[in-house]
Amino acid sequence: MTKKTGCPVCGFDGPCAGCYERDQLMAELTNELMEQARCNGMGGEREAALLGKLERLERENAVIREDLATTYKTITELRGQVAESLATIKTLQAYVLLLEEALLKKAEGEEISHDESR
């Protein structure tokens, strides 16, 4: 048996230009596919990182929304307390005016009824 030397595809004995071009094209395509796979891998890593960041931001957003709701509730309660305080202040101001009138009448010698001093 003699060992065949030459192109394993076409059997040409010696350098085969067609097979050489095919091998070059195959190498170029392999390199391109490897580069695309590398880029896809980088894209997948980036996507995973972005999804992780999105999940973290969604959790932070939920906490902020909860804090905001609590703050809004507190502000609403405080507004109610302020309204009550203002009403109490107005009542006290009216009472002070009545007391001042009663004191003026007393100072002038007029009799003061209990209704006026309240």
Long-range contacts (C-beta under 8 A, 24 or more apart in sequence): none
